[in-house]
Amino acid sequence: MGVQRRSPLRRGRSALAVIAVAGLVAACGGNGGDGADGQVELRFTWWGSDDRAEITEEAVALFEQRHPNITVNTSYAAFSGYFERLATEVAGGNAPDVIQMDYAYLREYGDRGVLADLHEFDEDVLRTADITPLLASSGEIEGSMFALPMAQNTHAWAYNEQAWAETGVELPAEGWTWDELLQRSQELTEASGGETFGTTDFGWSWETFQVWLRQQDKDLYTEDNQLGFDRDDLTAYLELLDEFRSTEASTPANITSEIDGAVENSPLAQGTAFADFTWDSTAVSFFSVLPDGINLAPMPRIEGSDRVGQFAKPGMLISIAANSEHPEESAALVDFLLNDVEAGQILGTSRGMPVNTEVREAVGAELQGPDQLVYEYEEALADQLEEPPSAPPPGNSALKREWQRLNSVVGFGQLSIDDAVDQFLERAEQEL
């Protein structure tokens, strides 16, 4: 699906940007073009819903109004097919000029020379000074800046506050622990007569495991792209998950196995669980399926530890293709989307909280309802959030799928925890 425009500004390029981009892709084909009248065409692609597309198009129209010699031809797709299409375009030497990028794919495309190094652009062309320090270098890999963050999000425990409160069980609060989550989840399941489980089995979530590791000064991966945890860590976490299931504190395998990533199909939305892990940027979607909405709590912590383990994550990133024939104009579009207050007010929180501090304040002052909930949640955690880890290695997606598969078969009683640990570590050795 795409939208085509014809609008009329040709901006000069800095010699540095031209040399850098040409050096990266001397053998690649170009895209876009210059008309005889000096018009420039760019291609910009992203993933998301029709609602996101509508406001993105509105922001792009404002950019074209400000730059009347630049046309931005846009396209978008659902996330499920987005990177397949991008891979095809890249293979054909026809990558879009400006690309919405995901953290999980950043290293893969950066290492392949597909993305331009944004360090090559002068600060007056592509401004980064006002991007929140937590995320300013999140798109950097081994000294090259392959992307800039478009938005910030972080982990959250989303829960049906009204249903939870009606049980009389104590509500979650900052500083609560995994032990307290277990106890309260058991109480919630019991209070509902077993019709609604205390929490969703968080074994489906690779990212929740990452928080648990970081609370113990570890992580999913090391700086040299090896596993950042060992057999004992993996065994202990799988045993924790099993304790939740065996005490009916979390959803059983037949419910958990139906999770497909869509909010409307989650146990929380379906009413089979009081709570679920989520990213705060997607939390607003629960309001469309739960009449009374939800509330957000920080992640539970390790008993006796002050480390929250949560980090500021680039909700999405934005990159410039290394083979773009118009790097300066592409940089102007990226700069506009990230740093222009009026553009930020149009885009709102459609991709998460704005990363430019001035834009964020302007957007935050206008928020209401679910968006305001997410904004206030992040503001309350602002001093506790950590910097994000480096972009994961290419094998991360495969390991995440393997993690979810093993959690399912262990939950169904088809595999022991020891055997699951063996299989995961074997797969990790293959992928990494």
N, C-alpha and C positions, 0 to 999 in steps of 0.2 A: 504494500500500500504506500502511495507516495503523493506528494503535492508538488506541483511544478509551478514556478513563478518566473516571470520575466521582469526584472527591475534594473534600473540602470546603475562607481567609484573605483576607481582603480587606485589602490594605495600602493605607494612604492614599497619595495622590499629592502630590508637591510642586507648589505652584502654578506654579513655573517650568516643570516638565516638561509640565504640562497646557497652559499657554499656548503653549509651543514647538510641541508636537505639533498642537494645534488650528490654529495658524497655518499649519502646513505643509500641512494636508489638510482645510481647512474643507469642501471639496466632496466628499470621498471617503466611501464607505460604511465602516461599522465591521465588526469581526468579533469573535467571542467574545460574551460576555454576562454579565450579573449575574442571579443567581437572586434570588428573593424573600428568601432566607435569607442573602444577602450573599456567595454563592459567586461566584468569578470563573473564567472559562474562557479559556485561552490556546491558540493554535495555534503549534506549533514544527515546522519542516520542515528537512530536510537531505538531502544525497546521500551514498551510500556503500553498502557491502556489508551482507549480513544480519548478519555478525559485528559490524560497527560499530553497527548498529541495536540489537542485543541489549544491548550495554553502555551505549549511550546511554539506552535505556529503563530500565536499572537505575539510572542516575544521575538520570533524571527522577523515578523512583519515590521516590528518597531526597529529592529536592526537595519532592515533594508531601507526604511524611511530615513534613518540617520546616515546610511551609506548608499546613496541612490545609484551608484554604478556597480553594486554587487547584487547578484541574484543568488539566493540560497535555495537549491532544490532539495527538498526534504523527503525522508522516508522513515518508516518505523515498522516494527513487527513485535509480536509476542516474544517474550524472553526465550521460550522453548525452541524457536526456530531462528532466533536472531544470529547466533554465532555460526550456525551452519551457513546461512546466507553470506555472512561476512567472510567466512573462510573461502567460499566460492569466489567472491569478488577479489579477495586478496590473491588467490591463486591465479586469477586472470589478469593480475596487474592493474586492477581497476578499483582499488580501495577508495571509499569516500574520503573527502578532504578532512572532515571533522567527524569523529567517531565516539559515540558514547561507549565507554569501556567498563568492564567489570573487574573487580580486584582479583578474582580467581583466574582470569585470563590474561592479566597484564603482563606477567613474566613471559608467558608463551609468545605473545605478539611482540613484546619488546625485544626478546632475545632473537627473534627471527628477522629483525630489521624492518618491521612493518611500520613502526611508530617513530615519529620525529623526536629528537631530544629537545624538549622545551627550554632547556637552559640556553639554547642558542638564540633565543629571542630577547631583545632588550626589555628592561622593565617598563619602559614607556609604551611598548607594544603589547606586552602580555604581563599585566600587573599581578604580583603575588604577595606584596607586602602586607595586605590586609586579610590574607587567608589565615584562619585560625592556626596557631603554631602547632597544635596537636596533629594537624593533617597536612601541613605545608609540604612535607617531603614524602607523603604517602605514595606518590606515584613514581618515586625514585628507585632505581635498581642499579646498583654498582656504579653510581655516579651519574647516570643518565636519567633525566626526568621525562618519562614516557607518558605521563598523564598528570592532570591536576584534578583534585576532588571537586565534584559538582555539589555534593551535599554531605552532611554528617548524620550518622545514626549511631545507635549503640544497642546493646542487649537490654531486654526487659522481660519481666515476668508479668504477663497480662492475665488478669483475672476478672471474673464476673463478680463485681463488688457487691451488688445487691443480693444475688443468690448466696454468696459466701456469708454476708452479714446476717442473713436470715437464719443461718445454722447456729449462730452464737459462737462460732470458732473465731479465735483471735485473728485479726487481719494481718497480712504481711507488712513489714515496715523496714526502713533502712537499718542495716546491720544484722538482719536475721540470718540464721544459719541453715545449713543443709539438714541438720538434725531437727530443727524447728519445722522446716518444710515437710520432712517425713512425718513428724508427729501430727501437724495440723492437717496434712493430706489424709492421714488415716482417720482423723476425727471427722473430716468433711465427708469421706466416703460412708462412714458409719451413720452420720447424721442424715444422709440422703437415703438410707436404707439400701445402699449399694447400687442405686440407680444412676448416680453421678459420682465419678471418681475424683479424688482430691486434686490430682494434676494429671496432665498428659504425660505418658512415658517419655521423658526427655532423652531417652536413648536414640530417638530418631534424629536428634540435633547434634551434629558434629561440632557446631559452634558452642554449645553448652559445655561440652567436654573441654573445649579450649579455655573457657572461663575458669573451670575447675582446676585445670593445669596451671594457669597463670596465677591463681591464688596460692600456688605452691612454688612460685618462681620458676615454672617450666612453661613450655608452649608446645604447639603441635609440631613445629619444625625448628631446627637450628638455623643459624645464619648460612651454613653450607648446605641447606636443603636436605637434611636428614631428619629422622624423627627426633623430636625434642623430649620424648618420654620413653620409659622402658616397660618391660613386661610387668613389673610390680604395679606401676601406675595404671596400666590398662586393666589388669586383673582387679585392682581395688575399685575402679570406676564401674566395671561391669557388675561387680558384686553389689555396689550401691544401687545400681539400676534394678538388679534382681531383688533386692530387699524391698524396694518400692512396689514392685509387681507382686511379690509373694505376700505382702501384707495388705494388698488391695489399695495402697495409697495412690497408685498410678494406674492408668488404663491397661487392660490386658492386651495381649498381642493381636487378637482379632480386631480390636478397635484401632490400635496403633498402626497396624499394617495398612489401614485405609488412608493414612495421611499421604497427601500428594503435593503439599506445598500451597494449595489454594486455601485461603482463609475460610471460605464457606464450608469446606470439607474437614476442617480441623475439629477435634473433639470439643474444644471450647465453644466453637460456633454451633456445633451439633447438640450441645447440652449434655454430652457424656463425660465432660470434665469441667471442673471449676476454673482451671488455669492452664496456661501453656506458655512455653518459651516463644519469644518473637523478637524481631528487630523493631525498635520503636517507630521506624518510618512506615512500617506496614500495619502498625497497631490501629490506625484510624479505620482500616478496612473492616474491623470487627463491628464498628458502629452501624454498618449497613446490614448486618445479619443478626445482631443482638439488640433488641429494642431498648434495653436499659444501658447499653454501652458497657465499657470495661474501665478498669483502672490499671495503673502500671506500678510495679514494685521493682526495686533494684534486685539484682541476682543475689541469691543466698550466698553466704560466705563459709569458709572453713572455720570450724570452732576454734576460737583463740587467735584468729588471724585478722589483721586490720586491712589486708589487701583485698580490694573489691574484685580485681581481675577483669573488670570491664574496660573496654578501650573505645576511643572515638574511631569509628570505622567510616571510610569514605563510602557513602551509600551508593554512589556511582562515580565514575571518573570520566574525564573527557580528554581525548587525544587528537593529535593531528597526524595524518598519514605522512609517512616519510616520502612518498612519491607524489605528494600534492604539488601541482604546478603553481599554487598560490599560497605559499606558507604564511606570508604577512597578512593576507586577507583572512585566512583561516584563523590566525592568531587573534585578529580583531574580533571575530565572531566569538571565540572562546572567552576572550577578555570581557566582552559585553555580557555574555550569559552568566559569568561568575561575579562580575564587579559592578555592574550597572544597577543602581537602586531601583529604577523604574522597571527594568527587566526582572529583577528579583521579586518585586511586588506582583508581577504577572505570574511568574512561575510558582511563587509561594513555597509550600512545602511538598510539592508534587514528587520531588526526588529525595526529600529529607530536609533537614534544617540547613539553611544557606551557610556557606563556609566563609564568606566575606563578612567580617564583623559589623560593618556599617549596614550592609544589606540585611543581615540577620536582625539587627535592632529594629530596622524599619518594618520588616515583615512581622516580627514578633509583636510589635505594637498593634497590629491589625488583626491578629489571630483570634478566633473564637472556637468554641466547641472542641471537637476531637484534636484539631491541630494545636489548639492552645494547651491541651493536656500534654501532648508530646513535647511542646516547647518548654513548658514548665518542668516537666520531668528531666529534660536534659539540662536545664538551667540549675536544677537542684543538685545534679551530679557533676556539674562542670569542674569543680575542684578535685574530683576523685578520678575522673576518667584518665586513662593512660594512653600513651601514644600507640598507634596500631602496630602490629608486627609487620615484617616485610611481606610483600606480596607472596602468596604461596607458590610452590613449585608446580609445574604442569601436571604432575601426578595427583594433585590434591583432589580433583573432581572424581577420579576413579576410587581413591581411598575413602572419600565421603560416601560414595555409593556402596562400597564394601562394608563400611561401618554400619550403614543402615540395614543392609542385608543381614549381617551377623546379629545385630540387635533383634531383628525379627525372628530369626531361627532359634536364637537362645530363648526369646520370649515364648515361643511355641513349644519349648522343651525338646527341640530337635537336635540341639548341639550343646555340649557342656561349655562352661566359661573357659576352661583350659584349652579346649580345642578351638574355640573362637579366637582366643589370643594367638594361638599358633597360626591359624589361617590369616589373621590380620597382619601379623608380622611378616609372614611369607609374602603376602601381597605387597606390603610396603617395600620390601626389598626389591621386588620386581619393578615397582613403579618409580622408585626414587634412585 
